[in-house]
Amino acid sequence: MKKDYELYYEFLAQNVIVPFYEKRFEKLNQLKLDRVLKKKNPYLFKAKNIETAGDFVKSILDAHLSSQEETMFGDLLEGFAIYVSAKLYGGFKSAFPSIDLEFKRDDTYNIVSIKSGTAWGNRDQVDRMKDNFKAARKALRKRSEIPQQIIAVNGCMYGRDKNPLKAHSDRDKVYYKYAGQDFWGFISEDESLYQEIIKPIDKEAKRKDERFRDAYNAKVNEMTKDFIDRFITDNQINWIGLVDYVSKSSQEKIASPSPPSLAARPRKRATYDG
């Protein structure tokens, strides 16, 4: 197992942390104040009583980066889950919609939809996943090499779910939801893997973060200067100007044409029979 961990550490360092920081740098360098401002709610930041340019810029930048990073890191860590399954059971990236991983273990064929956390979707999105589980099962049963027992799993890389079995009146829509330790244990049959993942992440992040901090601070200063030039009036944030920039209509209102008056309408000519 220790040998496996060394391979896992190397994969996580080279295929998760390194590209994660590369993507963070790329996204950070591309950011401009306009792009971030137009996607953020100015009323929220006013409600938080933010009154300095630096605090405002840091708040919107942090919120923007956080929303991007959750998706980026989740996608990369999904690759690690597939790598572990491939190494242990010949698992592979699935081509079915909503399904990320397929692998056979013993007499069971597993189809797995991988998400970051447990609260990943609304009811419609969950229903779509169930429909895709059903469609995948139907297609897989046509293949002679696939075992008859096909288990569908919604795997969540962190969190908990106390009731993993998700029953349904349609047997092909029944699935298990494994989260955190349960998910990584299901993938690897190793109940400690969820803890081991943090070790190389901690080590590599410390190496990469100093350089990112320098770039981040430079971006905050750049955007703060831009914000001051455009939205500071008499040393105060011009909230009206800011709200106008984000939300003011770019076109003049066009009045709807009034219906013609009865007097102006053409009279219908009377017709007579006979």
N, C-alpha and C positions, 0 to 999 in steps of 0.2 A: 504493500500500500504506500509506503514511503516513496518508492520509485515512481508510482503513479502521481503522487503529490508533486514531485519535482517537475514532471512533465506538465502538470496542471499549472504550476506556478509560472513556468516558462511561457505557456500559451497565454495565460492571463496578462503577463507583462507585455508580451510582444503583440498580441492580437486584441487586447482590450484596452489597457492603459495607454500604450503608445498612440494608437489611432484616436483614442478619446481626446487626448491632449492636442493632437494635431488638428482634429476637428474643432476643438474649442478655440485654438488659435485662429484657425481659418474663419470661423463664425465671428469671433471678436474683431478681427481686423476688417471685416466687411461692414461692420455696423456703423451707421450714421445716426445722428439725433433724429432726423426726419423719420427714418424707418421704424425706430423704436417708439417714438411719440404717437404715431398714428395707430399703433396697436394696443395702446394702454388707455385706461379709463382715468381721465383727469379728475373726475369727481371723487374717485377713491383716494387719490393722493392728497386732495384738499381735505377730505374727511379725516385723514391721518395727521392733519395739521403740519404738513411739511412746508416750511417757509424759507428754506435756503436753497440756492441753486445746486450746490454740491449734494445735499441730501436728496433732492428731487431726482437728479440724474442718477445717483447711485441706486435709488430705489427702483426706478424703471429699468435700469440696466440689469440689476440683479434678478428682477422678476422675469425679464426677457430671456436671460441666459438660463435660468433655472428651468423654465418650460422647455427649452430646447435640449438641455442636457439630460433630462429624464428620458426623453425619447432616444437620444444618441447612445447613452450608456446602456439602456435596455436592449437596443438592437445588437450591440457588441457582446453583451453578456449572454444573449440568446445564442450567439455563435459558440460560446464556451459550452453551453448545455448540449448543443449538437455535437461538438467535439468529444465531450465525455461519452455520450451515447455511441458515437462512431467507434471510439477506441474500445469500448467494452462489449458492444453488441452489434456493431456494423450499422448503427443508425445513420440516417441521412436526412437532408433538408427535403421536406415534402413539397410537391407541386400542387397539392389540393388547396383551394381557397380556405383561409382561416387556420390552416394546419401548417405547423412549422417543422415538425419532426415525426419521422416514422421509424420504428425499430421493432424487431422480433426478439422476445425473450422467453425461453422455454416454449410452451405451446400457446403463447399469447402474442397477438400483434397489437402494438400500441400506436395510436395516432394522438399527437400532442399539439395543442394550441398554446403557445408560450406568451405570457404577458408579464409586465413588470410587477405590479402590485395587484391586490385582490379587487380593488374598486376601479377596474379598468374600463367598464363600459355601461351604457344604459340598457334598458330592457330590450330594445330593438337590436342592439349589437349582440347581446347574449343570445337572443333568438336566432340571429343570423348564424352565429357559431354553431348552434345546435343543428340548424338546417344543413350546414356544411359537414358536420360530423355524420349526419345521416347519409348525405350524398357520397361521402368518402367511403363509408362502410359498404354501401350498395355497389360502388365501383370495385372495391377491393375483393368482395366476395366472388367476383367473376374471374379472379386470378387463382389458378390452381395451387400456386405455391404459398398462398396466404392462409394461415390457420383460420378456422371458423370463428374462434373467439377473438373478437376485435374490441379492444378497450379504448374508449375516448377519454382524454385527460385535458383539462384546462390547467396548465402549470403556471404558477405565479412565483416569480423569483424571490420575493420577500413577502412577509406578512403571515397570517394564520387563517385557517378556516376550520372550525370545529366540526362541521358537518360535510365531509368531502363528497359523499355520494349525493348526486343531484338526480333525483328520480324524475321520471316522465312517463306519461301514458303510452307514448311511442317508444318502444325499446331501443330504437336506433338513435334516439335523442338523449338517452341516459348517458351521463358522463361523471367523472370524478374531478373535483377541484382540489389540487394539492398545492399548498403554499409554503414558502420558506423552507424549513428543514424537511418537511414532508415532500416537497417537490424535488429538492436535490437528492434526497434519499431514494425517491422513486427512480430518478434518472440513473443513479450510480450504485444503488444498494449500499451506500455508505452514509450512515447517520451523522457523521462529523464533517462531511464535505462543505455544508453551508458555513461552517466556522473557518475552514481552511481557506476558503476563497478570499477572506479579508486580508490574509497575511501578505501575499504579493501585491495586492492593491495598495495597502498601506506603505509598503517599501517603495514602490515605483512612484506613487503619488508625491511622496516627499522629494524625490529627485526632480520631478517635473514641475511642481507647483511654484517654486521660486521664480522661474522664468515667466510663468503665466501671470503671477502677481504683478510683476513689473509691467507687462503688457496691459493688464487690466487697469492698473493705476494710471497709465498713460492714456488709455481710452476714456476713463472717467474725467481726467483733466481736459482732454480734447472736447468731449461732449459738454462739459460744464462751461467752458469758454463759449462754445456755440450757443448754449442755452442763455447765458448772460447777455450776449450780444442781441438776442432776439426776443427774450421774454422777461427781462428785468427792466422795470420802470421805477425811477426814484428809489432804487435799491430794494425794491419789493418784487416778488413774482407777479407778473401781470396775468392773473388767472382768467380774466375775460378774453384777453388776447390768445391765451393758451387754449381755452375751450373753443374759441373761434377757429383756431388753426386745426384742431382735431375734428370738429363737428360742423362748422358752418357750411351751409349749402353752397356749392360752387356755381349755381345757376339762379337767376332771378325766378321768382315764382311766376308761373304763367297762369293767368286767370282762365278759368273754364268758360267756354262760350255759353252765354245765356240762351235758353230756348226761345224761339221766336214767339212774340205775343200772338194772342188769338186773332187780333185784327190784321196782323201781317201774314197770317197763314192763308194760302189759297183755298178758296171754298170749293168743296167737292160738288161738281155739277150733278143735279138731280136727274135720275133716269126714270123712265116710265115704261110699263109694259103695255103692249097693245098698240 
